[in-house]
């Protein structure tokens, strides 16, 4: 019997990987994942997630793909077509649900994107309305009118002397908070929810490195966070910037998202501090 082992000669051509079973270990963004082999790949035909919907895209991909069996085909190194275990094309599913836009695609993907826009699904509905950045609303408080102080007249024996007391100067207005925070709950299910926080720099100087803190009132806990590093002690949560979110220029904002657990009520935090300074909330 011939017991020799025959090997294939080396070649510079990489064969396409077709219908390969895999598991997704980690989600980087809505279209980039890390496989169980440690390889970081990008899902074909999906455009990058814009700032307004980036957190929701990560949450959707995490819920749909992480630790789930998938199948993939790869014709270009680092880029794959991805199917769920039931045969669903993930790119088509993400576009149809309004999680991501299609990139340079026609046919079924283009039709799915048009349908999602018509039905205001995902990024096509509130709060993004198809825009890359969440629209902000500015409210101008009515101006306070300073009431004049009464004039006091003192009358003595002739000659008559009139004394006028000038009104005291108005107190200086309180300094405006250097930051504004918007907290939102984008999804909720029994025992869990997805939350997001947008931090806006309302001051005149750039913020270089930050820690945002808040307290939950109903025993909620943060299980996973993106765009920041979370820690929690009791009801108090701290979210520290990572290298790509550390700098916030004046007038600009960053958004973080998280997955949390809850029991019963899910009341929003009443206040937030950024680097120890209270922020306005909306």
Backbone as a ProteinNet text record, in pm:
[ID]
protein_1_A
[PRIMARY]
XXXXXXXXXXXXXXXXXXXXXXXXXXXXXXXXXXXXXXXXXXXXXXXXXXXXXXXXXXXXXXXXXXXXXXXXXXXXXXXXXXXXXXXXXXXXXXXXXXXXXXXXXXXXXXXXXXXXXXXXXXXXXXXXXXXXXXXXXXXXXXXXXXXXXXXXXXXXXXXXXXXXXXXXXXXXXXXXXXXXXXXXXXXXXXXXXXXXXXXXXXXXXXXXXXXXXXXXXXXXXXXXXXXXXXXXXXXXXXXXXXXXXXXXXXXXXXXXXXXXXXXXXXXXXXXXXXXXXXXXXX
[TERTIARY]
86.7	0	89.1	53.7	131.5	98.2	198.1	174	232.9	276	334.4	227	266.6	175.1	199.8	99.5	114.3	75	159.2	131.6	111.3	32.9	5.4	118.9	174.4	285.7	239.5	332.1	295	251.5	164.1	113.4	91.5	97.9	73.1	-73.5	-157	-299.4	-374.5	-457.6	-538.1	-676	-712.8	-844.6	-953.9	-1067.7	-1182.2	-1232.6	-1269.8	-1330.1	-1481.5	-1543.4	-1684.4	-1760.9	-1868.5	-1960.1	-1887.1	-1796.3	-1715.4	-1789.9	-1810.8	-1877.6	-1783.6	-1836.5	-1757.3	-1847.6	-1784.5	-1853.4	-1798.2	-1884.3	-1839.8	-1804.8	-1681	-1634.2	-1658.8	-1649.9	-1658.3	-1706.1	-1780.2	-1824.9	-1744.9	-1679.4	-1603.1	-1693.2	-1765.6	-1869.5	-1977.7	-2073.5	-2186.9	-2151.7	-2035.3	-2000.1	-1865.3	-1796.2	-1665.6	-1673	-1628.2	-1637.5	-1505.2	-1488.5	-1373.8	-1427.4	-1372.6	-1417.4	-1352.5	-1400.5	-1343.8	-1197.7	-1152.3	-1011.2	-922.6	-983.9	-907.4	-895	-944.2	-933.3	-1037.6	-995.2	-1085.7	-1126	-1256.5	-1306.1	-1419	-1441.9	-1548.3	-1654.6	-1781.6	-1892.6	-1916.9	-1922.1	-1931.9	-2063.7	-2058.4	-2175.3	-2243.4	-2180.5	-2237.2	-2152.7	-2219.5	-2150.3	-2119.6	-2014.8	-1985.8	-2100	-2122.7	-2230.6	-2195.8	-2292	-2271.6	-2281.9	-2235.8	-2228.1	-2362.5	-2470.9	-2602.1	-2648.1	-2615.7	-2669.2	-2560.4	-2437.1	-2325.4	-2349.7	-2396.8	-2418	-2525.5	-2634	-2741.1	-2694	-2606.8	-2553.9	-2469.8	-2388	-2306.7	-2397.2	-2499.5	-2589.4	-2663	-2708.7	-2779.4	-2686.3	-2564.9	-2470	-2432.6	-2414.8	-2379.9	-2490.7	-2615	-2728.1	-2749.2	-2725.7	-2754.7	-2642.1	-2514.8	-2402.2	-2316	-2292.6	-2192	-2230	-2134.4	-2149.5	-2255.1	-2289	-2386.4	-2312.9	-2356.9	-2296.5	-2333.9	-2237.3	-2259.5	-2182.8	-2213.5	-2137	-2088.8	-1971.5	-1912.2	-1850.1	-1843.5	-1771.1	-1678.9	-1552.7	-1455.4	-1382.6	-1394	-1319.3	-1209.1	-1220.2	-1120	-1068.1	-936.8	-883.8	-939.2	-987.7	-1040.4	-1183.8	-1250.2	-1388.3	-1468	-1588.8	-1666.3	-1812.5	-1879.9	-2025.8	-2065.1	-2165.9	-2197.6	-2344.8	-2370.7	-2507.3	-2528.9	-2650.5	-2687	-2713.6	-2732.9	-2750.9	-2872.9	-2977.9	-3098.8	-3090.9	-2972.8	-2955.6	-2980.6	-3014.4	-3038.6	-2908.1	-2909.4	-2794.4	-2788.5	-2680.4	-2673.7	-2674.2	-2604.8	-2602.6	-2743.4	-2819.3	-2956	-3043.8	-3026.3	-3103.7	-3074.5	-2945.8	-2908.7	-2963.5	-2959.5	-3012	-3163.4	-3230.3	-3376.8	-3429.3	-3355.5	-3397.9	-3353.3	-3286.2	-3242.1	-3123.7	-3045.4	-2929	-2809.4	-2792.7	-2683.1	-2734	-2661.8	-2690	-2613.8	-2665.7	-2593.3	-2484.7	-2377.3	-2265.3	-2242.6	-2270.4	-2245	-2318.3	-2440.9	-2513.9	-2644.4	-2692	-2819	-2902.4	-3010.7	-3092.2	-3161	-3150.5	-3221.8	-3178.3	-3048.3	-3001.9	-3058.9	-3059.4	-3115	-3263.8	-3337.3	-3480.2	-3503.6	-3419.3	-3433.5	-3408.6	-3308.6	-3280.1	-3395.4	-3452	-3564.5	-3685.1	-3710.4	-3823.2	-3802.1	-3679	-3650.8	-3671.2	-3631.2	-3649.1	-3796.8	-3875.6	-4019.8	-4089.9	-4048.3	-4114.6	-4049.9	-3952.1	-3885.2	-3826	-3762.3	-3700.3	-3559.7	-3521	-3383.5	-3334.6	-3222.6	-3161.8	-3247.3	-3349.4	-3436.8	-3546.6	-3568.9	-3667.8	-3601	-3675.4	-3620.6	-3514.2	-3408	-3385.7	-3303.8	-3255	-3159.1	-3225.8	-3345.4	-3413.9	-3323.6	-3238.2	-3151.4	-3027.7	-3007.4	-2890.5	-2776.9	-2652	-2533.7	-2520.1	-2566.9	-2552.2	-2690.2	-2714.5	-2843.3	-2874.6	-2992.5	-3027.2	-3040	-2994.9	-3005.5	-3102.1	-3173.2	-3268.4	-3218.7	-3212.4	-3165.6	-3284.3	-3295.9	-3404	-3347.9	-3405.6	-3360.5	-3454.3	-3400.6	-3481.7	-3520.2	-3640.5	-3679.7	-3590	-3563.7	-3478.4	-3549.2	-3473.3	-3528.1	-3522.2	-3635	-3642.3	-3617.7	-3518.5	-3485.1	-3583	-3655.3	-3749.9	-3675.3	-3709.1	-3641.3	-3677.9	-3580.2	-3604.1	-3683.6	-3769.7	-3845.6	-3752.4	-3791.6	-3716.2	-3765.9	-3672.3	-3707	-3679	-3779.2	-3765.1	-3776.4	-3674.7	-3674	-3701.5	-3804.2	-3842.8	-3814.8	-3740.3	-3711.2	-3760.7	-3721.8	-3759.6	-3696.2	-3755.9	-3700.2	-3553.2	-3469.4	-3504.7	-3525.9	-3600.9	-3633.6	-3516	-3471.5	-3362.2	-3419.4	-3397.1	-3444.3	-3325.4	-3336.9	-3229.8	-3280	-3207.6	-3243.3	-3145.1	-3199.5	-3114.9	-3103.5	-2984	-2971.5	-3000.2	-3055.4	-3083.2	-2952.4	-2951.6	-2830.1	-2805.3	-2681.7	-2653.7	-2710.3	-2757.1	-2811.8	-2701.5	-2737.7	-2635.8	-2586.9	-2462.2	-2411.4	-2485.2	-2510.8	-2580.5	-2494.3	-2556.5	-2477.2	-2405.2	-2286.9	-2208.5	-2278.9	-2279.2	-2342.3	-2260.7	-2326.9	-2252.1	-2166.5	-2047	-1959.6	-1996.2	-2105.1	-2140.3	-2291.4	-2342.8	-2484.3	-2492.4	-2584	-2595.3	-2738	-2749.5	-2880.4	-2877.5	-2966.4	-2976	-3098.5	-3082.7	-3195.9	-3194.8	-3312.4	-3327.9	-3378.8	-3295.3	-3331.2	-3398	-3396.1	-3462.7	-3475.4	-3583.8	-3605.3	-3677.7	-3638.6	-3700.1	-3703.2	-3774.5	-3782.6	-3644	-3610.1	-3483	-3365.7	-3383.6	-3268.7	-3310	-3212.3	-3238.1	-3109.5	-3125.2	-3010.9	-3022.5	-2916.8	-2916.8	-2806.7	-2818.2	-2716.8	-2707.2	-2589.6	-2565.8	-2485.9	-2533.8	-2460.8	-2407.2	-2276.3	-2209.7	-2172	-2218	-2186.4	-2101.5	-1994.9	-1906.8	-1967	-2027.6	-2088.4	-1994.9	-1873.8	-1776.6	-1696.6	-1595.8	-1513.7	-1379.2	-1347.5	-1219.4	-1244.5	-1151.6	-1163	-1151.5	-1222.8	-1213.7	-1120.2	-1011.7	-913.8	-911.7	-984.8	-1000.2	-1113.6	-1202.6	-1318.6	-1368.9	-1441.1	-1513.8	-1654.5	-1754.5	-1894.7	-1950.7	-2020.5	-2074.4	-2223.2	-2297.3	-2439	-2478.8	-2599.2	-2649.2	-2785.5	-2806.4	-2935.8	-3021.3	-3152	-3242.7	-3311.5	-3310.7	-3390.2	-3305.2	-3177.8	-3092.2	-3045	-3048.1	-2999.2	-2847.8	-2799.3	-2654.8	-2613.7	-2491.4	-2434.4	-2353.2	-2386.6	-2318.2	-2210.8	-2234.8	-2140.5	-2150.9	-2038.3	-2038.8	-1944.5	-1982.4	-1893.7	-1868.6	-1755.3	-1705.1	-1659.6	-1660.4	-1610	-1588	-1513.9	-1489.5	-1572	-1653.5	-1746.3	-1695.8	-1735.7	-1719.8	-1841	-1878.8	-1997.9	-1974.2	-2010	-2005.7	-2142.6	-2218.3	-2354.5	-2437.6	-2504	-2587	-2508.2	-2384.2	-2306.5	-2227.2	-2245.6	-2177.2	-2077.1	-1958.2	-1857.2	-1822.8	-1819.8	-1781.6	-1661.5	-1546.8	-1422.5	-1395	-1347.3	-1320.6	-1213.3	-1223.3	-1116.6	-1043.1	-935	-846.5	-916.8	-1016.4	-1078.6	-1200.8	-1235.7	-1343.7	-1296.6	-1165.3	-1115.8	-1128.5	-1114.6	-1116.1	-1252.5	-1312.6	-1439.5	-1415.2	-1416.7	-1394.8	-1516.5	-1500.6	-1615.3	-1725	-1846.7	-1959.4	-1977.9	-1885.9	-1898.5	-1945	-1974.1	-2028.1	-1979.3	-1987.1	-1959.2	-2074.9	-2093.4	-2201.2	-2142.9	-2197.1	-2161.5	-2289.8	-2276.5	-2392.6	-2360.5	-2465.8	-2442.4	-2563.2	-2538.5	-2643.7	-2651.7	-2774.1	-2790.4	-2895.5	-2895.8	-2996	-3081.2	-3205.4	-3294.6	-3391.3	-3453.2	-3558.3	-3676.4	-3781.8	-3899.7	-3883.4	-3879.5	-3873.3	-3736.6	-3735.7	-3610.7	-3606.2	-3602.4	-3603.4	-3470.6	-3477.8	-3355.6	-3282.4	-3148.7	-3073.2	-3116.1	-3114.7	-3160	-3051.5	-2924.7	-2816.9	-2690.8	-2600.4	-2473.4	-2361.7	-2241.2	-2123.4	-2017.1	-1944.3	-1833.8	-1706.9	-1614.9	-1492.2	-1524.9	-1633.6	-1671.3	-1758.3	-1785.6	-1867.1	-2005	-2110.5	-2246.8	-2273.9	-2347.8	-2387.3	-2537.5	-2578.9	-2721.9	-2772	-2901.4	-2957.6	-3077	-3103.7	-3221.7	-3275.9
-120.7	0	123.9	221.8	345.9	435.6	461.3	541.9	680.7	719.4	853	961.3	1077	1191.1	1289	1313	1405.9	1546.2	1642.9	1782.5	1865.1	1967.8	2059.1	2159.3	2180.3	2276.8	2415.8	2500.8	2637.8	2720.1	2812.3	2902.1	3039.1	3142.3	3280.3	3316.4	3228.3	3256.5	3202.4	3287.7	3246.2	3204.1	3077.3	3029.7	3098.3	3116	3174.5	3078	3134.1	3053.5	3058.5	2942.6	2939.5	2862	2924.1	2858.1	2798.6	2878.9	2831.5	2857.5	2754.6	2779.1	2850	2948.4	3025.9	3071.3	3128.7	3199.5	3341.3	3439.6	3578.2	3597.3	3639.5	3656.2	3797.2	3898.8	4038.4	4126.2	4232.5	4331.9	4459.8	4508.5	4633.6	4751.8	4742.8	4840	4763.7	4834.6	4765.9	4673.7	4693.6	4610.2	4538.1	4557.6	4495.1	4404.6	4278.3	4181	4105	4040.2	3951.6	3808.9	3720.1	3581.1	3500	3376	3291.2	3255.3	3275.6	3252.2	3369.2	3480.3	3600.9	3695.3	3654.4	3738.6	3850.4	3971.3	4087.1	4108.6	4105.4	4114.1	4216.4	4260.1	4357.7	4291.4	4314.1	4255.3	4338.1	4270.6	4338.5	4414.3	4517.8	4592.1	4676.5	4696.7	4781.8	4907.3	5024.6	5151.1	5165.1	5241.4	5262.1	5334.7	5303.4	5365.6	5511	5603.6	5744.6	5762	5878.8	5904.4	5886	5933	5931.5	5789.2	5691.1	5555.9	5453.9	5499.4	5406.1	5311.9	5365.6	5282	5176.9	5216.4	5121.2	5013.1	5049.6	4950.7	4846.3	4891.1	4796.8	4704.5	4761.2	4680.9	4576	4616.3	4522.2	4408.1	4443.1	4340.3	4248	4306.1	4224.9	4124.5	4173.1	4086.2	3978.2	4013.6	3922.4	3822.4	3863.9	3783.7	3719.4	3790.1	3743.6	3606.9	3514.6	3377.8	3297.9	3343	3271.6	3202.2	3083	3018.1	3093.6	3118.8	3188	3114.4	3148.9	3097.7	3216	3200.3	3312.9	3267	3361	3343.8	3462.1	3437.9	3546.5	3533.4	3638.7	3644.9	3749.3	3844.7	3950.1	3938.4	3937.1	3927.3	4037.2	3996.4	4092.6	4133.8	4081.4	4119.3	3992.7	3984.2	3860.6	3890.3	3789.4	3783.8	3693.7	3734.7	3665.4	3626.5	3499.4	3449.7	3396.5	3416.3	3358.5	3208.6	3140.7	2995.3	2955.9	3042.2	3009.3	3051.5	3096.5	3135.3	3281.5	3362.6	3505.7	3578.3	3658.3	3742.8	3859.7	3867.8	3971.9	4112.9	4135.7	4269.2	4312.6	4221.2	4253.4	4279.3	4198.1	4216.9	4353	4390.7	4517.7	4636.5	4630.7	4741.2	4746.7	4629.2	4625.6	4680	4657.7	4706.2	4850.1	4913.9	5052	5064.1	4956.6	4961.1	5025	4995.3	5051.4	5081.9	5167.8	5193	5092.3	5070.7	4989.2	5074.4	5008.5	5081.2	5028.7	5115.5	5080.2	4955.9	4937.6	4815.5	4849.5	4753.8	4769.9	4646.1	4631.3	4512.3	4503.7	4385.8	4361.4	4456.7	4489.8	4582.2	4721.4	4769.4	4902	4905.8	4798.5	4793.1	4789	4714.5	4707.6	4843.4	4918.1	5050.3	5147.2	5142.6	5230.4	5198.5	5068.4	5030.2	5076.9	5063.9	5109.7	5260	5335.9	5481.5	5519	5448.2	5477.1	5451.3	5346.6	5306	5364.1	5456.5	5523.7	5422.4	5318.9	5219.6	5263.7	5232.5	5253.7	5394.8	5408.8	5540.5	5634.7	5581.6	5667.6	5732.3	5684.2	5743.1	5831.2	5859.2	5942.3	5865.2	5928.6	6074	6117.8	6022.2	6057.8	6114.5	6057.7	6101.4	6094.6	5991.9	5973.4	6059.6	6142.8	6230.5	6163.4	6209.9	6149.5	6186.7	6308.6	6357.7	6385.4	6353.2	6377.9	6527	6568.7	6712	6758.7	6879.6	6936.5	7053.6	7071.7	7181.6	7277.3	7405.2	7507.9	7586	7595	7668.8	7793.1	7908.7	8035.7	8076.9	8093.3	8133.3	8280.3	8319.1	8460.7	8545	8666.7	8757	8807	8813.3	8860.7	9013.3	9074.1	9220.3	9263.8	9349.2	9399.4	9510.2	9487.2	9587.3	9700.4	9825.7	9937.7	9942.6	9979.5	9995.5	10124.5	10125.2	10247.6	10359	10482.1	10600	10642.4	10652	10690.1	10839.7	10913.6	11058.3	11088.9	11156	11194.5	11344.6	11377.7	11518.8	11563.9	11671	11728.6	11873.8	11943.6	12085.9	12161.3	12274.1	12352.6	12383.2	12384.5	12350.5	12199.9	12161.1	12021.5	11956.1	11842.2	11766.4	11632.8	11602.7	11476.4	11382.8	11261.7	11162.2	11047.3	11016.7	10906.7	10791.7	10675.2	10556.2	10481.9	10471.2	10400.4	10252	10187.7	10043.5	9965.2	9857.5	9774.7	9709.3	9684.3	9620.5	9479	9434.5	9298.5	9195.7	9083.1	8977.9	8925.1	8883.5	8829.6	8700.8	8679.1	8555.9	8434.4	8323	8201	8157.1	8102.6	8056.5	7938.8	7940.9	7832.3	7704.2	7590.2	7463.8	7445	7387.1	7368	7246.9	7178.3	7057.4	7037	6966.8	6930.2	6780.6	6711.3	6566.1	6530.1	6442	6388.2	6236.5	6185.4	6041.9	5985.5	5871.1	5811.7	5659.6	5599.8	5454.3	5416.5	5347	5316.3	5180.3	5099.3	4970.2	4910.3	4835.7	4777.4	4645.3	4547.1	4416.1	4364.4	4255.3	4208.2	4182	4256.6	4238.8	4312.5	4382	4448.3	4566.5	4644.8	4761.5	4807.4	4888.9	4954.2	5104.6	5164.8	5308.3	5378.4	5510.2	5591.7	5727.8	5785.9	5918.2	6000.2	6122.2	6215.5	6328.6	6355.2	6460.5	6572.2	6693.6	6808.9	6908.3	6955.6	7056.6	7193.9	7255.1	7387.5	7498.5	7462.1	7561.4	7617.3	7699	7763.8	7695.3	7595.7	7525.5	7377.7	7314.7	7172.2	7089.3	6978.2	6882.5	6770.8	6751.4	6648.6	6542.6	6434.7	6330.1	6364.1	6270	6299.1	6171.2	6194.9	6088.3	6139.7	6069.6	6105.5	6014.8	6075.2	5996.8	6024.8	5921.2	5935.3	5822.5	5835.6	5733.5	5684.9	5553.5	5494.2	5490.2	5508.9	5512.9	5378.8	5287.5	5166	5039.1	5048.7	4930.4	4879.5	4963.2	4920.2	4899.1	4811.1	4787	4791.4	4835.7	4840.8	4713.8	4640.3	4514.5	4530.2	4617.7	4636.5	4780	4840.9	4980.6	4994.7	5081.1	5110.6	5262.2	5298.2	5436.5	5492.6	5412.1	5452.7	5325.7	5340.5	5229	5251.1	5152.7	5170.2	5102	5159.7	5095.6	5135.4	5052.4	5079.8	5037.1	5125.9	5095.6	5128.1	5025.7	5048.1	5106.8	5217.9	5282.3	5375.7	5408.9	5509.8	5446.4	5501.8	5454.3	5560	5517.1	5606.3	5555.9	5647.8	5615.8	5701.7	5638.2	5710.5	5703.9	5814.8	5822.2	5722.2	5677.9	5598.9	5689.7	5639.3	5729.7	5800.9	5736.7	5800.8	5885.5	5892.6	5982.3	6082.1	6085.6	6164.6	6314.9	6362.3	6506.4	6548.3	6649.2	6706.6	6855.3	6898	7039	7121.5	7253.5	7338.1	7325.6	7306.6	7294.5	7156.4	7061.5	6926.7	6829.4	6708	6611.5	6470.8	6382.7	6240.5	6162	6041.9	5956.5	5824.2	5774.4	5642.2	5560.6	5430.5	5343.7	5228.7	5165.9	5054.4	4961.6	4838.6	4741.5	4724.5	4727.9	4722.7	4622.3	4593.5	4506.3	4588.8	4545.8	4620	4522.4	4569.3	4493.7	4588.3	4565.8	4650.7	4784.2	4894	5028.4	5055.2	5151.7	5189.8	5341.8	5410.4	5557	5611.7	5718.9	5782.6	5854.7	5862.1	5936.6	6083.5	6141.6	6280.1	6380.5	6345.9	6442.5	6370.2	6448.2	6396.1	6494.6	6443.1	6528.9	6485	6583	6557.3	6610.7	6520.3	6556.9	6631.8	6590.1	6648.6	6771.8	6823.9	6944.2	6905.3	6963.2	6930	6977.6	6896.5	6929.6	6956.7	7036.7	7051.4	6924.7	6894.9	6772.6	6806.7	6717.7	6732.9	6595.5
0	0	0	-84.1	-95	24.2	111.9	233.3	222.5	104.5	89.4	105.3	162.6	179.6	66.6	-12.6	-126.2	-80.2	-105.8	-68	-192.1	-176.6	-288.6	-300.4	-421.4	-435.6	-397.6	-344.5	-304.9	-424.6	-400.9	-506	-448.5	-533.5	-491	-499.7	-549.1	-566.4	-445.6	-381.3	-266.1	-313.6	-289.7	-330.8	-251.4	-316.2	-246.8	-141.4	-24.5	80.5	62.7	37.9	7.9	114.7	164.8	258	378.1	437.2	549.7	680.5	766.3	895.8	992.4	1062.3	1157	1272.2	1376.2	1482.9	1487.3	1519.7	1538.3	1685.4	1711.5	1849.3	1902.7	1814.2	1861.1	1746.4	1780.3	1682.5	1703.3	1596.7	1603.4	1571.2	1460.6	1427.3	1351.8	1295.1	1234.9	1120.5	1056.7	942	957.6	1068.5	1090.5	1212.8	1197.3	1306.1	1318.6	1434.1	1457.6	1466	1382.9	1379.6	1492.1	1509	1614.1	1586.5	1462.5	1429.5	1469.7	1514.3	1545.9	1427.7	1311.3	1191.3	1194.7	1166.2	1160	1014.6	986.6	849.4	840.3	716	688.7	602.4	636.8	562.3	436.9	322	192.7	178	92.9	44.2	150.2	267.6	372	387.8	391.5	414.7	563.6	599.5	742.1	811.6	939.1	1016.2	1046.6	1022.5	1057.2	1208.7	1255.5	1399.8	1469.4	1404.7	1471.1	1503.6	1418	1434.3	1462.8	1491.7	1510.6	1628.3	1740.7	1859.1	1833.7	1766.2	1738.1	1640.9	1544.7	1450.7	1523.1	1620.1	1698.1	1781	1844	1926.8	1843.1	1723.1	1636.3	1593.7	1550.6	1507.9	1623.9	1743.4	1860.9	1892.6	1894.1	1926.6	1820.3	1692.6	1582.8	1556.2	1580	1532.9	1641.2	1753.5	1849.3	1906.9	1904.1	1955.7	1879.9	1757.9	1675.1	1559.7	1519.4	1402.3	1274.9	1189.6	1062.8	953.9	829.4	716	633.5	572.1	502.2	371.4	278.7	153.7	138.8	103.1	89.9	-42.2	-126.5	-251.2	-245.4	-151.4	-133.4	8.8	29.8	167.2	257.2	375.6	471.3	446.4	340.6	310	283.7	342.9	333.8	304.2	247.6	247.9	364.2	442.9	567.7	570	605	618.9	760.1	811.2	939.9	922.5	1035.2	1031.3	948.2	947.7	872.1	725.4	680.3	541.3	512.1	613.8	592.7	560.8	453.4	417.4	515.7	596.8	700.2	640.7	529.1	468.4	429.8	367.3	327.2	449.8	556.8	679.7	743.1	752.9	816	738.9	604.8	523.1	534.2	531.5	538.2	671	782.1	912.8	939.8	844.5	864.3	957.9	974.2	1063.5	994.1	863.9	784.3	644.5	573.1	432.6	346.7	224.4	127.8	63.3	21.1	-39.3	-180.7	-277.8	-417	-461.2	-413.7	-446.4	-517.6	-596.8	-665.7	-636.4	-710.7	-695.5	-561.3	-495.4	-369.7	-259.5	-250.4	-146.3	-167.2	-291.2	-318.7	-286.2	-319.7	-289	-138	-65.6	80.4	144.4	95.7	151.2	124.5	3.2	-29.3	58.7	84.4	169.8	313.3	365.7	502.2	515.1	411.2	414.9	411.1	327.3	319.5	452.2	521.9	645.7	771.7	753.2	867	964.5	912.4	999.9	1039.4	1163.8	1209	1187.3	1113.6	1095.5	1012.9	943.8	863.2	947.7	1070.6	1160.9	1264.3	1372	1479.5	1555.7	1609.2	1601.8	1481.5	1397.6	1292.1	1166.9	1129.6	1008.2	885.6	879.9	764.7	762.9	867.3	871.3	947.4	921.9	983.6	1130.1	1169.3	1306.3	1362.7	1489.7	1553.5	1554.5	1500.6	1505.5	1649.6	1675	1809.4	1807.7	1918	1932.5	2037.9	2002.8	2095.4	2148.1	2279.5	2343.7	2408.4	2374.8	2430.7	2542.7	2661.8	2776.6	2763	2809.1	2803	2891.4	2844.6	2920.5	3046.6	3153.7	3280.3	3282.9	3314.2	3320.5	3464.3	3483.7	3617	3656.7	3765.4	3812.5	3883.7	3854.6	3922.4	4070.7	4151.4	4294.2	4320	4423.6	4454.6	4503.3	4476	4519.4	4657.8	4752.4	4889.5	4907.7	4954	4975.5	5124.7	5178	5319.6	5330.8	5411.7	5427.3	5570	5584.7	5717	5719.8	5825.5	5834.5	5718.9	5681.9	5570.5	5596	5491.2	5353	5334.6	5232.3	5204.9	5131.9	5185.3	5122.8	5073.7	4950.6	4891.8	4870.9	4927.9	4914.3	4828	4726.1	4635.6	4654.1	4684.9	4701.9	4569	4515.2	4386.2	4403.5	4303.2	4314.2	4319	4393.4	4396.8	4260.1	4227.3	4097.7	4094.6	3980.6	3972.5	3995	4053.3	4073.9	3939.4	3934.3	3807.4	3771.6	3643.7	3604.2	3633.4	3667.2	3691.8	3565.1	3584.4	3470	3402.5	3270	3195.9	3210.9	3224.1	3232.6	3107.5	3120.9	3004.9	2920.2	2957.9	2884.6	2889.6	2788.9	2783.3	2753.7	2822.4	2809.7	2770.1	2670.1	2632.3	2652.9	2738.7	2770	2699.1	2638.8	2567.6	2586.3	2578.9	2579.4	2441	2363.7	2225.9	2210.7	2313.9	2307.1	2446.5	2471.6	2604.6	2589.3	2669.2	2667.2	2811.8	2839.5	2978.5	3036.9	3140.9	3209.3	3148.8	3038.4	2976.1	2891.3	2852.3	2768.1	2702.3	2597.3	2531.6	2553	2607.5	2633.5	2557.5	2548.2	2482.1	2547.7	2545.1	2602.5	2501.6	2472.3	2386.4	2472.5	2461.8	2539.3	2442.9	2470.4	2384.5	2462.7	2401.3	2461.8	2435.1	2538.1	2523.8	2570.3	2609.6	2654	2537.5	2570.1	2467.7	2448.2	2527.9	2517	2489.8	2419.9	2390.2	2518.6	2522.5	2632.8	2588.5	2661.4	2627.1	2737.4	2715.2	2815.9	2910.7	2932.2	3016.4	3085.1	3196	3265.4	3294.6	3242.2	3264.1	3373.5	3471.1	3583.1	3600.3	3636.7	3670.1	3765.3	3822.3	3915.2	3868.3	3874.8	3844.4	3971.5	3953.6	4068.6	4093.7	3994.3	4007.1	4003.7	4040	4046.3	3911.8	3807.1	3677	3680.9	3594.3	3583.5	3437.2	3412.2	3277.4	3254.9	3146.2	3116.3	3009	2912.3	2802	2752.8	2716.5	2671	2552.5	2456.6	2344.6	2335.9	2278.3	2267.2	2401.5	2507.8	2639.3	2721.8	2832.7	2924.2	3050.9	3087.7	3199.7	3325.9	3440	3570.7	3654	3749.6	3829.8	3973	4065.8	4208.8	4265.9	4300	4346.4	4233.3	4260.6	4159.3	4069.6	4105.9	4034.3	3920.6	3799.2	3679.1	3634.2	3594.6	3537.3	3398.3	3301	3163.5	3127.4	3103.6	3073.2	2923.7	2867.9	2724.7	2683.2	2557.9	2495.6	2397.9	2337.2	2262.9	2148	2082.5	1967.1	2004.7	2134.4	2178	2282.5	2311.1	2424.4	2402.2	2278.8	2252.3	2198.7	2264	2218.4	2195.8	2070.7	2039.1	2081	2103.8	2137.6	2031.5	2076.1	1985.7	1925.2	1952.8	1897.6	2006.4	1965.3	2060.4	2028	2126.5	2107.8	2169.2	2118.5	2169.2	2217.2	2328.6	2379	2390.9	2385.5	2399.9	2494.5	2545.1	2636.9	2640.5	2683.5	2711.6	2862.8	2916	3060	3103.5	3233.1	3293.9	3389.6	3408.4	3498.1	3563	3670.4	3737.6	3757.9	3682	3697.9	3628	3706	3648.7	3587	3492.9	3425	3411.9	3528.5	3529.4	3478.6	3396.4	3345.5	3458.7	3453.6	3555.5	3559.5	3680.1	3697.3	3664.2	3677.7	3656.4	3611.3	3549.6	3499.4	3533.3	3558.7	3575.4	3476.9	3422.1	3330.9	3395.1	3426.7	3499.2	3628.2	3696.5	3824.2	3815.7	3695.2	3677.7	3626.1	3687.5	3647.5	3505.5	3429.1	3292	3287.2	3190.6	3165.8	3097.5	3112.2	3055.2	2968.9	2875.5	2790.6	2756.7
[MASK]
++++++++++++++++++++++++++++++++++++++++++++++++++++++++++++++++++++++++++++++++++++++++++++++++++++++++++++++++++++++++++++++++++++++++++++++++++++++++++++++++++++++++++++++++++++++++++++++++++++++++++++++++++++++++++++++++++++++++++++++++++++++++++++++++++++++++++++++++++++++++++

